[in-house]
Amino acid sequence: MYQQNYGHGYKPFKERGGCLTIWLVLLTLGAVMGFFGNLTTSTEEMDFLQMFIPALPPWYLPVSVVMALLNLVFLVGFWTWKRWGVYGYFALVLVNVILSLVLGFGVLIAVLSIGLGPLITYILIMNIWDNFE
């Protein structure tokens, strides 16, 4: 199937599929909630977190905000069929693993953070990778 590409003739229509669309909606909702949740975190909430994670450094919150914003940017790329969006998503997963280990969350949390989400993403895009530009 083809769609009109005004001024450039026709280009192939890229079908995302229902499962990938639902997955991207869930990732996007999580990214938006993560961004605004991190952005609006108060000092009292950070103090509460430090009760459970004493080694939580002062740079944790700004880094979390930047990572959440980057996640949104990469998801826009993902939605618009850009490979850089997919690469960015997987790169943030690796950064998250490294941060989990640096912050002392343990190997189990680090492994779980790279487990299901990236695996689902990979399974959903492996057959349509050629659609990404």
N, C-alpha and C positions, 0 to 999 in steps of 0.2 A: 504494500500500500504506500502511496506517496502523498505528501502534503505540499501545498503551494508555498514556495519560498520567494516572496515578492522581489522581483528584480534579478533573481538568480535561477529561475526555472523551478524544477521540482527536486525535492530531496526525499530520501526514504523516511517513512514515518517510524519512529522508535516507540515500541510498545513496552512500557515498564512492567506491566503485570500487576495483578492485585496484591500478591504477597509482598513484593518489593515496595509497592506504594504504601501499604499498611505499615511495613517495617520502617520506611522513611518517615512516615507521620509520627510513629512512636519515638524514633530517634530525635526528630525535630522538637516534639513536645518536651522530651527529656532535656534537650539542650537549652530550650527557652527557659524551662523551670530552673535548670542548673545555673544559667546565667543570672537570672533575676534573683534567685535564692542567694547566690554568692555575692551579688552586687549589694543586696540589702541586709547582709549579715551585720549585726550590731556587735559592739565590743563585749556586751554581756553574753551574747551567744558564743563568741570566740572564747571567752573565759570558761563557759560551760563545756565547750569542746576540749579545752586544755585540761579539764578535770579527768577526762577519759583518755586523752592522748597528751601526756605531759610534755613530750618532746616536740609538740607542734610548733614550728618556727614562725616568726612574725611574717615571713614572706609567703606563707601558705595561702592566705586569702587573696592577695593580689595575683598570685600565679593561678589560682583557681578561676578567678574572673577572666584572666587572659585566655586560659585554656577553654573555658566555656564559650567565649566570644569566637575563638578560632574554630571551635566545633561548629558553631552556627555558620561561619563562613564556608567551611568545608562541606557542610550539608547543603548549602546553596549550590555549590559546585556539583554535588552529587545529584541534586534535583534537576540540574540543567545539563546532565550528561557529560560532565567534565571529569577527566581522569584525575586531575589535580585534587578534586574533591574527595575521591576515593583514597588516593594516596595520603592526603592530609588526615582523613579519618583514621586510617591504619597507623599513621605516624603518631597521632595523639594517643592511640591505644598504647603504643610502646612507651611514650613519655609518661603516661599514667602508671605503667608498670614500674618504671624507674623511680618515679616519685613515691610510689607505695613502698618500695624497698628502702629508699633513702629515709623516708619518714618512720620506718620501723613498723609498718603495718603487717609485716610478715610475708612469707613466701606464698601462703595459701591465698591471701587477699590479692596479691600480685597475679597469681595464676588465674584466679577467678575473674579478675578484671580483663584478662585477655581471652577468656574462654568462650562463653556462649555468644555474646554480641558480635564479635568479629567473625566467628564461625558462621552464624546465620547470615551475616552480610556477604561473606564469601560465597556461600551456597546460592544465595539469591542473585548474585551478579556474574557467577562464573560462566553461564551460558549466553549472557548478553554483553560480555565485555567489549565486543567489537562495536557496540552501539555508542560507547563512550569516546569522546573526542580528545 
